[in-house]
Amino acid sequence: MDKIRMGFIGCGGNASGHIGRVLEMPETEVVALCDVSEASLERVKERHAAVEGLPFFQDCEEMLEKVDMDAVEISTPHTLHFEQIMASLEKGLHVLTEKPMVCTVGHARQVIARAEDSGK
């Protein structure tokens, strides 16, 4: 593998800084961005010229289906993390998530079990 192909689920707030740092990493390639807010996607485009031409999505399931990736970073409201983590692991992706990882101990256990089962 030449580069780790990474997508971002959530592009507002702190995610824009994360995107910028990942864009600077020679071993990583940002391949898609997702946010329900068109304004957040527009701010990322304005802040990081390197994302011009990337596919942008407002639905993370669509991004997971359509884009060939190795990993995602999830930086959405924490109440959405569980479903987004599980969907990403189901697609065989490595996942980096903002804190809190999930909202309940039960969800945390499910995420840990899925990650261990998937090797991701």
N, C-alpha and C positions, 0 to 999 in steps of 0.2 A: 504494500500500500504506500503510495507516494505521499498522500495527504489525508488527514482525517476530515471527512466531509460533514459539516455541522450545520444544523438548522436551529433557528431560534423560535420558540413559542413564547410570545410576549416580547414586545419591543419598546415599551414605555419605560419611563423612569430610569432605574439603574441598568436595565438591559441594554440601553444604548451605549453606556460605558463598556459593558461586557463585550458587546459586538465590536467596538473599536479595538479593544485589546486582542480579541481573537483574530481580527483582520490583520493585526501586526505579527501574528505567529506564523512563521514560514511553514510549519508542519500541519497547519489547519487551513481549511478552505470553507468559508461561509457559503452555503449553497441555496438557502431559502430562509425567508422570514415570514412570521405569522403574527398577526395581532387583530383583534376584533375592531380596533380603532384605526380608521383610515388616517386620522391625524397623527397617531404614533408612528405609523409607517412612513408618512411624509416627513416627520421630524428626523427619523433615522436616515432617510434618503438625503436630507439637507445636511446632516452632520457627517455622514460617511459616504463620500462620492463612490467608494469602491463597491457599494451595494447596488449601484445603478445596473439595471439589466437582470438582477436576480429575480426569481419568481417570488411574488408576495401573495400571501393568503390571508383570509379572514377566518378560515376554518382549519384548525390544526389536523383534524382527521383527513381533510383533503390534501394537506401538505404531506402527511405521513404516507398517503396512498400514492402520490404523484412524484415525489422527489426521492432520488437514491441518496441516502445519507448513512453515515456511520454512527452519528450521535446527535442529540439535541440538548439544548439548554432551555430549561423551563423557568420563566420569570414572569409569572402571571399571578393574579390574586391567589393566595394559598388555598382557598376553598376549591380551586380548580385543579390543584396539583395531582391529587390521587388519580383522577380519570386520565389526565394527560400523561402521567408517568406510566400507568398501566398500559395505555395504548401504545406508547413509545417502546416499552419493553416487549410488548406483543409483536411489534414490527422488527425486533432484533436489534434495537438501538441501545447504545450506551446513553445514560441520562445523567445530566447535572441539573440539580434543582435548587432554587433559592429556598431559604428557610422561611417558615417552617416547612419541612418536607411534606407533611400531610397534617390533617386536623385531629385524627384520633389514633389511639394506640393500635386498634384493630386494623386500620388502613396501613399504618407503618409496618405491622407484621406481614400484611399481604404484599406490600411493596418489596420488603426484604426477601420474602419467600420467592416472589417472581424473579427478582434480580438474581438470586442464587440459582434458581432453576435455569435461567437463561444464560448464565455466565456473563452477564453484562453488569 
